[in-house]
Amino acid sequence: MSKDKKTLTVIGSGPAGMMAAITAAGNGMEVTVIEQNEKLCRKIYATGNGRCNFTNLNWKGDVIRSGDVKKALKIIKGFDNKALIEFFDKLGVPAKTIGDYVYPNSEQALSVAEALICEAKQLNIKLITNEKALDIKNKNNSFEVYTDLGRYISDKLLIAVGGKASPIHGSDGNLNKKIKELGHHISKQMPALVALKTDDKKLEKLAGVRVKCKVFLDIDGKAVNNESGEIIFNKGNISGIPVMILSRYAALAFDEKKKVKLVIDFFPELEEHVLTEKLQQLFYNTKVKNKTAYEVMIGYLNNKLLDYCLRNSGINPDKPAYSNKHKNIIELVSLLKNFELSVKATEGFEKAQVSLGGVPLSEVNDKLESMKIPGLYLAGEILDVDGSCGGYNLQWAFSSGFLAGSDAAK
Ligand SMILES: Cc1cc2nc3c(=O)[nH]c(=O)nc-3n(C[C@H](O)[C@H](O)[C@H](O)COP(=O)(O)OP(=O)(O)OC[C@H]3O[C@@H](n4cnc5c(N)ncnc54)[C@H](O)[C@@H]3O)c2cc1C
């Protein structure tokens, strides 16, 4: 490395590391990125089902979760969704918005990954792959990173190794011990944005069913949160965006050995008494007296789910609708509005998109510099910030990476 330029080593080539590297190099630093994978930006290629939902236009509500949400949002504001969209536009990746979700216009995650790699090369960033950082020493106002193959010395250091989610992409907490040795804490990391495991027998009959509904997360008998959207019943688990969003709260409850269940409302737009009246009209309509219970409700719900709900309310789907008692219709409505599924665990880090927990934001300043060691920066998912589905996690990684890279270059 040349003597006149300030130097920065970045550990991790995820969105946080790459953004920091590009920003620091753009501001005159000499930057080296160390990545243990053979491929740079490996996780980015897999994001958004291969489409990379890199930010969102809607920032209302509980979209960012952290021990210090206010500080996380302040950091994001320092390089917000508009700035990120503009940044990618300049790199030849214009945005496409679907609802509030923002993707590259190509709808290919590789556009984002390759644009970052291309920009890093343009800026002469040294991109080292297939090398794993094993140790970090902070001596005489400089940093030494020891990898399995060599040693890197720099004025400043950024740790952007991600959390523990999706270890297949390289983030597995392997540097946590070293981060702690540097004086930082790491609050317990748990899977978030993940499917929930269940051994509820109902799912044996309902595997493969997709249904739009409202899902309530019930912890120790109390509904604590809810989300709406499409859920998917699978053998052994339940997935879909609403379940994934609720999963981080479920993970915390499992950790505290609390009882967790999902309560599903298949007709959230209809109040219980309105649905009851509707079904009574359907079942006791004399004009359709030869139709079965299943036939009068055929278009109301996925057929497997309808059959299951009818049978479990004491209604024979194959018998005439009118032959059923009022009390069975009441039972049916109760099941359709309060369908309970006990859940016992998350599907774990392997299947999770992000992890909650990490280095508390109280241990870095607003520019992501460590309060323990000047010149050391932390950015991205290694910090105690996780976002909802919809591009919030990538925005966090890019925002924190940008601020860290800009500040390191000052
Ligand atoms: C399947 C999937 C889909 C997703 N889709 C979306 C989406 O559409 N929108 C969204 O906002 N978020 C999405 N996410 C979440 C998002 O990808 C992450 O939050 C984000 O990538 C975190 O960025 P990061 O830079 O902090 O860490 P990471 O992206 O995890 O990168 C960390 C990097 O550090 C490297 N590393 C780790 N340890 C070492 C070491 N010791 N030495 C050298 N290198 C090391 C790793 O190999 C890795 O490349 C998705 C995640 C997954 C798994």
The ligand as an SDF file (V2000), in Angstrom:
LIG
                    3D

 53 58  0  0  0  0  0  0  0  0999 V2000
  -32.0060  -15.8760    0.5230 C   0  0  0  0  0  0  0  0  0  0  0  0
  -31.9510  -14.4630    1.0170 C   0  0  0  0  0  0  0  0  0  0  0  0
  -32.7350  -13.4840    0.4160 C   0  0  0  0  0  0  0  0  0  0  0  0
  -32.7030  -12.1720    0.8820 C   0  0  0  0  0  0  0  0  0  0  0  0
  -33.4330  -11.2240    0.2330 N   0  0  0  0  0  0  0  0  0  0  0  0
  -33.3980   -9.9450    0.6440 C   0  0  0  0  0  0  0  0  0  0  0  0
  -34.0780   -8.9220   -0.0740 C   0  0  0  0  0  0  0  0  0  0  0  0
  -34.6310   -9.1390   -1.1510 O   0  0  0  0  0  0  0  0  0  0  0  0
  -34.0620   -7.6670    0.4490 N   0  0  0  0  0  0  0  0  0  0  0  0
  -33.3860   -7.3580    1.6090 C   0  0  0  0  0  0  0  0  0  0  0  0
  -33.4090   -6.2000    2.0350 O   0  0  0  0  0  0  0  0  0  0  0  0
  -32.6830   -8.2950    2.2710 N   0  0  0  0  0  0  0  0  0  0  0  0
  -32.6540   -9.5720    1.8160 C   0  0  0  0  0  0  0  0  0  0  0  0
  -31.9110  -10.5160    2.4770 N   0  0  0  0  0  0  0  0  0  0  0  0
  -31.0850  -10.0870    3.6430 C   0  0  0  0  0  0  0  0  0  0  0  0
  -29.7980   -9.3800    3.1840 C   0  0  0  0  0  0  0  0  0  0  0  0
  -29.2180  -10.1150    2.1280 O   0  0  0  0  0  0  0  0  0  0  0  0
  -28.8020   -9.2460    4.3420 C   0  0  0  0  0  0  0  0  0  0  0  0
  -29.4090   -8.5530    5.3910 O   0  0  0  0  0  0  0  0  0  0  0  0
  -27.5430   -8.4940    3.8900 C   0  0  0  0  0  0  0  0  0  0  0  0
  -26.8980   -9.2030    2.8540 O   0  0  0  0  0  0  0  0  0  0  0  0
  -26.5590   -8.2930    5.0390 C   0  0  0  0  0  0  0  0  0  0  0  0
  -25.4590   -7.5950    4.5030 O   0  0  0  0  0  0  0  0  0  0  0  0
  -24.0330   -7.6210    5.2170 P   0  0  0  0  0  0  0  0  0  0  0  0
  -23.1080   -6.9270    4.2690 O   0  0  0  0  0  0  0  0  0  0  0  0
  -24.1280   -7.1240    6.5920 O   0  0  0  0  0  0  0  0  0  0  0  0
  -23.6240   -9.1680    5.3500 O   0  0  0  0  0  0  0  0  0  0  0  0
  -23.5980  -10.3630    4.2870 P   0  0  0  0  0  0  0  0  0  0  0  0
  -24.3420  -10.0490    3.0770 O   0  0  0  0  0  0  0  0  0  0  0  0
  -23.9680  -11.5640    5.0710 O   0  0  0  0  0  0  0  0  0  0  0  0
  -22.0600  -10.4460    3.8810 O   0  0  0  0  0  0  0  0  0  0  0  0
  -21.0470  -10.7850    4.8130 C   0  0  0  0  0  0  0  0  0  0  0  0
  -19.8560  -11.2820    4.0280 C   0  0  0  0  0  0  0  0  0  0  0  0
  -18.7500  -11.4570    4.9380 O   0  0  0  0  0  0  0  0  0  0  0  0
  -18.0550  -12.6350    4.5790 C   0  0  0  0  0  0  0  0  0  0  0  0
  -17.3080  -13.1180    5.7430 N   0  0  0  0  0  0  0  0  0  0  0  0
  -17.8060  -13.5930    6.9040 C   0  0  0  0  0  0  0  0  0  0  0  0
  -16.8040  -13.9310    7.7370 N   0  0  0  0  0  0  0  0  0  0  0  0
  -15.6350  -13.6730    7.0860 C   0  0  0  0  0  0  0  0  0  0  0  0
  -14.2640  -13.8260    7.4360 C   0  0  0  0  0  0  0  0  0  0  0  0
  -13.8820  -14.2860    8.6150 N   0  0  0  0  0  0  0  0  0  0  0  0
  -13.3210  -13.4630    6.5120 N   0  0  0  0  0  0  0  0  0  0  0  0
  -13.6980  -12.9810    5.2840 C   0  0  0  0  0  0  0  0  0  0  0  0
  -14.9910  -12.8280    4.8910 N   0  0  0  0  0  0  0  0  0  0  0  0
  -15.9530  -13.1720    5.8070 C   0  0  0  0  0  0  0  0  0  0  0  0
  -19.1370  -13.5830    4.1340 C   0  0  0  0  0  0  0  0  0  0  0  0
  -18.6200  -14.6320    3.3340 O   0  0  0  0  0  0  0  0  0  0  0  0
  -20.0740  -12.6440    3.3720 C   0  0  0  0  0  0  0  0  0  0  0  0
  -19.7470  -12.5670    2.0160 O   0  0  0  0  0  0  0  0  0  0  0  0
  -31.8870  -11.8260    2.0140 C   0  0  0  0  0  0  0  0  0  0  0  0
  -31.1120  -12.8130    2.6150 C   0  0  0  0  0  0  0  0  0  0  0  0
  -31.1250  -14.1120    2.1260 C   0  0  0  0  0  0  0  0  0  0  0  0
  -30.2530  -15.1550    2.7910 C   0  0  0  0  0  0  0  0  0  0  0  0
  1  2  1  0
  2  3  1  0
  2 52  2  0
  3  4  2  0
  4  5  1  0
  4 50  1  0
  5  6  2  0
  6  7  1  0
  6 13  1  0
  7  8  2  0
  7  9  1  0
  9 10  1  0
 10 11  2  0
 10 12  1  0
 12 13  2  0
 13 14  1  0
 14 15  1  0
 14 50  1  0
 15 16  1  0
 16 17  1  0
 16 18  1  0
 18 19  1  0
 18 20  1  0
 20 21  1  0
 20 22  1  0
 22 23  1  0
 23 24  1  0
 24 25  2  0
 24 26  1  0
 24 27  1  0
 27 28  1  0
 28 29  2  0
 28 30  1  0
 28 31  1  0
 31 32  1  0
 32 33  1  0
 33 34  1  0
 33 48  1  0
 34 35  1  0
 35 36  1  0
 35 46  1  0
 36 37  1  0
 36 45  1  0
 37 38  2  0
 38 39  1  0
 39 40  1  0
 39 45  2  0
 40 41  1  0
 40 42  2  0
 42 43  1  0
 43 44  2  0
 44 45  1  0
 46 47  1  0
 46 48  1  0
 48 49  1  0
 50 51  2  0
 51 52  1  0
 52 53  1  0
M  END
$$$$
